[in-house]
Each structure stands twice: as C-alpha cells, then as structure tokens.
C-alpha cells in the first residue's frame, strides 16, 4: 500500500484517480482548494490539503512523507505546462518520492516537430526528466467521461444529439478516466516504467456514428451524431464553465480549442488513435469498452452537480 498525493483531485480526472486508488487500497492525499472538491461523491475519510504549483515549498510540504504523486495539468492552469511539471518534479526529488506519474491528457508525439499543443507534451516530458524525478508519463488521448460534461450531456439527453467536433470518419480510441487511473496506479511499483512514456487509449477504435449507436442503445432512444465545427465546440466548452471562466481565459481557450480540433481532424498521424496491443502486453489491466462504460452511467437529468468540462 502506498500513500499517493493527487494534484487536481477535484477535477474529473483527479476524482477518478482518487476513486481507483481507494479501491486498490492505497492511502490518498488529495490536493484541492475547493470546500467540496468531489461534487458530492463520497470517498470516505480523506486527507485533503492545499498546495499551489506557483509555490514550490507548498508542493514539497504536500508531498512530505508520501510515496508517489499523480499530476494532471488543469485546463485553467495558473502556470504553463512546463512550469507545472517542473515544479512537481523538483518537489518530488526534495520530498524523496519513489514515483511521479504525469497524465498529459493528450497524445504524446513520437517524433520531433509534431505540431500544435502536442509539442508541449514533449517539452514537458523533457523538463520532467531533467528534474531527476523518478517519473512515468501517460498520454491519454480521449476520454469517455467527456460525454458527461455540460458541453455534451445536455445535447444527448435533451435533444438526442451526440455533438462533437470530429469528422464522421475519424478513428478514436476512447478511454474511461477510471482506466487511465488504473494505468497510473500500475506504474507506482514498476521499476521498468521509471523514465517511460506511453500513449494510452481504450480497447476499441470507434467512429463517431458508432458512438452514437452505443449511446442510443444505452439511453434507450435514438441519438444521432451531429458534428459541430471546431469553432462551435470551443464556444460550447467555454460556455459550460459559466462564470467560473474569466473573459481573459475565454479569449485564450476558445480559439485554442478551435485550432486544436481543426488540427486533429486533419492530422495524418491520428492523435486520437492508439494501438493498445503492445501497451496491454506491458501493463495488463482489464479495460472497459464504451458500451460497458456507458451502461454504468446515470443518463437521467438530475440536479446532481456535474463537472463543467475540465
């Protein structure tokens, strides 16, 4: 059993990490500055602390006495990706952690010069290695849980539309956030994964109309694929945050998401598609399909809080 510090514990990805760490019997130290970090989900007694990546000393203090740390860089981060992972790496060395696991939340290029934000993942990995931290990095490419957010869920339930900015023939390896967390947990005690990075996706490669078919089956009424433009998607995502997102943040994030999905639709190397055969040979975990994941979700409209996007 390990004590694991989860940075960004209040986000969708962090909550899945907390959930799976608890299920696996590990001790969790959740880092969050929110009064109710888990949107009503009951994880039992947890050690909840605050830390700020702009203050390295606070990060070292948060890690003191722990065995490992999980890091997910937030969409609305106060520092750049390279600054964030560098602080985590330096603090981990000072605190004597056995492992840092960083989830990039997107594809990691396997060659120099790949465009757009993916190049930032390469820069972040290099910065993390240079801190000397014993780290493992996972590039998780596309999340099933995105369909539960405020920019996807209402369209599915209210209008029978699966709205996403993907070309209808775009191949995607959707992965559940709980499976991402399982990969991260597997890395804690694997010496062979120190200094490694791997892209991870789900066990199936699906086209958008196939996702709509699965949703129709599980929701119990027709859901059609209705592709949005990348520009409209950027607006929808920012709208989902409401007053949580400032005008300055919106001015940066909305065009970023438009350009991001324009790139992904046209990129020759399929950033959302992963051959999971070699990955599962190296890290054999049982993964859930989109259908299995969808069946365990609550597709009713309720007043239950739901993460807006990140």
C-alpha positions in Angstrom: 0.0 0.0 0.0 1.3 3.4 -0.9 0.5 7.0 0.1 -0.3 8.9 -3.1 -0.6 12.6 -3.5 -3.2 13.5 -6.1 -2.8 17.0 -7.6 -6.0 18.3 -9.2 -8.1 15.9 -7.1 -11.3 18.0 -7.6 -11.2 17.6 -11.4 -12.8 14.8 -13.4 -9.5 13.1 -13.9 -8.4 13.6 -10.3 -11.7 12.2 -8.9 -11.2 9.0 -11.0 -7.7 8.7 -9.6 -8.9 9.1 -6.1 -11.7 6.6 -6.7 -9.3 3.9 -8.1 -6.6 4.5 -5.6 -9.1 4.0 -2.7 -10.4 0.9 -4.5 -6.9 -0.5 -4.7 -6.3 0.0 -1.0 -3.9 3.0 -1.2 -3.8 6.0 1.0 -4.8 9.2 -0.8 -3.7 12.7 -0.1 -6.0 14.9 -2.2 -4.8 18.3 -3.2 -7.6 20.8 -3.6 -8.5 24.3 -2.5 -12.3 23.7 -3.0 -14.6 23.4 0.0 -16.4 20.5 -1.7 -13.8 19.1 -4.0 -15.7 16.0 -5.1 -19.1 17.3 -6.2 -20.9 15.2 -3.6 -19.2 11.9 -4.4 -18.4 10.1 -1.1 -14.8 8.8 -0.9 -15.0 8.4 2.9 -12.3 9.9 5.1 -9.6 11.6 3.1 -6.5 13.7 3.8 -7.4 16.8 1.9 -4.7 19.5 1.7 -4.0 22.6 -0.3 -0.9 23.4 -2.4 -0.1 25.8 -5.2 2.3 25.0 -8.1 3.4 28.6 -8.1 4.8 28.0 -4.6 7.2 25.1 -4.8 7.7 25.0 -1.0 3.9 24.3 -0.6 4.2 21.4 -3.1 7.1 19.9 -1.2 5.1 20.1 2.1 2.1 18.5 0.4 4.4 15.6 -0.7 6.2 15.1 2.6 6.0 11.5 3.8 4.2 10.3 0.7 5.4 7.5 -1.7 4.1 8.8 -5.1 2.3 11.7 -6.7 -0.2 11.9 -9.6 -0.2 15.1 -11.6 -2.8 16.3 -14.2 -2.2 19.8 -15.6 -5.5 21.6 -15.5 -7.2 23.4 -18.4 -7.3 26.7 -16.5 -3.8 26.4 -15.0 -2.0 29.4 -13.3 1.3 28.4 -14.8 2.5 26.8 -18.1 2.6 23.1 -18.6 6.4 23.1 -18.5 6.4 25.2 -15.3 3.8 22.9 -13.7 5.5 19.6 -14.3 8.9 21.1 -13.5 7.7 22.2 -10.1 6.2 18.8 -9.4 9.4 17.1 -10.4 11.7 19.3 -8.3 9.4 19.0 -5.3 9.3 15.2 -5.7 13.0 15.0 -5.6 13.2 17.2 -2.5 10.5 15.1 -0.8 12.1 11.8 -1.7 9.2 10.4 -3.6 9.6 7.0 -5.2 7.5 7.8 -8.3 5.8 10.7 -10.1 3.1 9.8 -12.6 2.0 12.5 -15.0 -1.1 12.2 -17.2 -0.7 14.5 -20.1 -4.4 14.2 -21.0 -3.5 14.1 -24.7 -1.3 12.3 -27.3 2.5 12.4 -27.0 4.3 12.7 -30.3 6.9 10.1 -31.2 9.0 12.4 -33.3 10.3 15.9 -33.3 8.4 18.7 -34.9 4.9 17.5 -34.4 2.6 20.4 -34.3 0.2 22.2 -32.0 -0.1 21.6 -28.3 1.3 18.1 -28.6 4.8 19.5 -28.9 4.2 21.0 -25.4 3.9 17.4 -24.1 7.3 16.6 -25.4 8.7 19.8 -23.8 7.0 18.9 -20.6 8.4 15.4 -20.6 11.9 16.6 -21.2 11.6 19.2 -18.4 10.3 16.5 -16.0 13.2 14.2 -16.8 15.7 17.0 -16.2 14.5 17.4 -12.6 15.7 14.0 -11.8 12.3 12.8 -10.6 11.6 9.1 -10.9 8.7 9.6 -13.3 6.3 7.8 -15.6 4.2 9.6 -18.2 1.0 8.5 -19.8 -0.5 10.3 -22.9 -4.3 9.5 -22.5 -5.8 10.5 -25.8 -9.7 10.9 -25.5 -12.0 10.4 -22.5 -15.4 8.6 -22.5 -16.2 10.8 -19.5 -16.2 13.8 -21.8 -19.7 12.8 -22.7 -20.9 13.5 -19.1 -19.8 17.2 -19.2 -22.0 20.2 -19.5 -21.0 20.7 -23.1 -22.0 17.1 -24.2 -24.5 15.6 -21.8 -27.4 18.1 -22.2 -27.4 17.6 -26.0 -27.5 13.8 -25.7 -30.4 13.9 -23.1 -32.4 16.9 -24.2 -32.1 16.7 -27.9 -30.9 13.2 -28.8 -27.8 14.6 -30.4 -24.2 13.5 -29.8 -22.4 16.7 -30.6 -18.6 16.6 -31.1 -16.1 18.3 -33.4 -14.8 15.1 -35.0 -15.1 14.2 -38.7 -17.5 11.3 -39.1 -14.7 9.0 -40.3 -12.2 10.0 -37.5 -10.9 6.9 -35.7 -10.8 7.4 -31.9 -9.6 5.2 -29.0 -11.9 6.4 -26.3 -10.7 5.5 -22.8 -12.5 5.8 -19.4 -10.9 8.0 -16.8 -11.1 5.1 -14.4 -8.9 3.0 -16.8 -6.5 5.9 -17.1 -6.2 5.9 -13.3 -5.6 2.1 -13.3 -2.6 2.6 -15.6 -1.3 5.3 -13.4 -1.6 3.1 -10.3 0.1 0.2 -12.1 3.2 2.5 -12.6 3.7 3.1 -8.9 5.7 0.0 -8.2 7.1 -0.8 -11.6 10.8 -0.1 -11.8 10.7 -0.8 -15.6 8.3 2.1 -16.1 10.6 4.7 -14.5 11.6 7.0 -17.3 9.0 5.7 -19.6 6.2 7.4 -21.5 3.3 5.6 -23.2 0.2 6.8 -25.2 -2.9 5.1 -23.9 -6.5 4.8 -25.3 -9.4 2.4 -24.9 -9.8 -1.2 -26.1 -11.8 -0.2 -29.2 -11.3 2.1 -32.1 -14.6 3.8 -32.9 -16.0 6.2 -35.5 -18.4 8.9 -34.2 -21.6 7.2 -35.7 -20.6 4.0 -33.7 -20.5 6.1 -30.5 -24.0 7.4 -31.3 -25.3 3.8 -31.8 -23.9 2.8 -28.4 -25.5 5.9 -26.8 -28.8 5.1 -28.5 -28.8 1.6 -27.1 -27.9 2.6 -23.6 -30.0 5.7 -23.3 -33.0 3.9 -24.7 -33.9 6.3 -27.5 -32.3 7.5 -30.8 -29.2 9.5 -30.5 -27.7 10.8 -33.8 -24.2 12.0 -34.4 -24.3 15.8 -35.1 -20.8 17.0 -35.7 -20.1 20.6 -34.6 -17.4 22.8 -36.1 -14.3 23.2 -34.0 -15.2 26.8 -33.6 -18.6 26.0 -32.1 -17.0 23.4 -29.9 -14.6 25.9 -28.4 -17.6 28.2 -27.6 -19.6 25.3 -26.1 -16.8 24.2 -23.9 -16.2 27.8 -22.5 -20.0 28.2 -22.1 -20.0 25.1 -19.9 -17.8 26.8 -17.3 -20.1 29.8 -17.0 -18.9 32.4 -14.5 -16.0 30.1 -13.5 -14.2 31.2 -16.6 -13.0 34.8 -16.9 -13.2 36.8 -20.1 -9.4 36.6 -20.4 -9.4 32.8 -20.0 -12.1 32.5 -22.6 -10.2 34.7 -25.0 -7.3 32.2 -24.8 -9.1 28.8 -24.5 -11.9 29.3 -27.1 -9.6 29.8 -30.1 -7.1 27.2 -28.7 -9.8 24.5 -28.7 -10.9 25.5 -32.2 -7.4 25.2 -33.6 -6.8 22.0 -31.6 -9.7 20.1 -33.1 -9.1 21.6 -36.6 -5.6 20.1 -36.3 -6.8 16.7 -35.0 -9.4 16.3 -37.8 -6.7 16.9 -40.5 -3.6 15.4 -38.9 -2.1 12.5 -40.8 -0.9 10.6 -37.7 -4.3 10.2 -35.9 -3.7 11.6 -32.4 -6.8 10.0 -31.1 -6.0 6.5 -32.2 -3.8 4.1 -30.2 -2.7 0.5 -30.8 -3.2 -0.8 -27.3 -1.9 -4.3 -28.0 1.7 -3.6 -27.1 0.7 -1.4 -24.1 -1.5 -4.1 -22.6 1.2 -6.7 -23.0 3.4 -4.4 -20.9 0.7 -3.3 -18.4 -2.0 -5.9 -18.4 -5.1 -4.3 -17.0 -8.8 -5.1 -17.7 -10.3 -2.3 -19.7 -13.9 -1.3 -20.2 -15.5 -0.8 -23.6 -17.5 2.3 -24.5 -20.7 0.2 -24.1 -19.7 -1.1 -20.7 -18.7 2.4 -19.5 -22.0 3.9 -20.8 -24.1 1.2 -19.1 -22.8 2.2 -15.6 -23.5 5.9 -16.1 -26.7 7.7 -15.0 -28.2 9.2 -18.1 -31.1 11.0 -16.3 -31.3 14.7 -16.0 -30.9 15.5 -12.3 -29.8 18.3 -10.0 -26.6 16.4 -9.2 -23.5 18.6 -9.7 -21.5 17.7 -12.8 -18.0 18.9 -13.8 -18.4 21.6 -16.5 -15.5 20.4 -18.6 -12.1 20.0 -17.0 
